[in-house]
Amino acid sequence: MRTQETTTRDYPGYFITFEGTEGSGKSTQVKLLAKALEEAGKTCFLTREPGGPPISEAIRSILLNPQTPEMLPETELLLYMASRSQHTGQWILPALNQAKIVISDRYNDSTIAYQGAARNLNQRFISTLAKFATFHTTPDLTILIDLPVEEGLKRIQNRTLDRLELESIRFHRKVRSQYLSIAKKQPHRYLVIDGQKSPQQIHEIIKNSVFALIGV
């Protein structure tokens, strides 16, 4: 399974991304999927965004620092893209070319949802910038764990929140709405799962879909 934008990059691996609003449980599902794949004899490469290699992790510390509320949306967007470019070029593409299954906790769709919809930045510009920053790399499968915003924020209320998690409920509702819009427009790439199901139920749905994709 390859999307139109990745047909020019003939790598033997698979690129799977997880998306969702805060508290959706995607990070738990990333680990469960990796374990299932490894038990099936597959080689996985786990990573996250913002983050990954040291340069990208350094940018992450700036982006998510709650002590920088004055950061402009434009600055935020460019920092995310800088982090993603380093991440994709240094880690993701080499792993894909080594026939690994790359699983990333967030990728470019997060920017479309958070900076595009919630920050009201130009979607067309983001799309153009993303093609450059990602070397035209698009996931083979994106798993969206969809959850009502109120429920997700309730789940994370007892932990120290980062700069984006501290945003208003209206902000997070825009993010959720945009994710669902992307999924509707790209059903060939998206798997949308009800985040209110039990973690094990969600895992089984994900595992079955991924195993079908890679031919296990």
Buried (B, 14 or more C-beta within 10 A) or exposed (E): EBBEBBEEBEBEBBBBBBBBBBBBBBEBBBEBBBEBBEEEEBEBBBBBBBBBBEBBBBBBEBBBEEEEEEEEBEEBBBBBBBBBBBBBBBBBBBBBEEEBBBBBBBBBBBBBBBBBBBBEBEEEEBEEBBBEBBEBBBBBBBBBBBBBBEEBBEBBEEEEBBBBBEBEEEBBBBBBBBBBEBBEEEEEBBBBBEBBBEEEEBBBBBBEBBBEBBEE
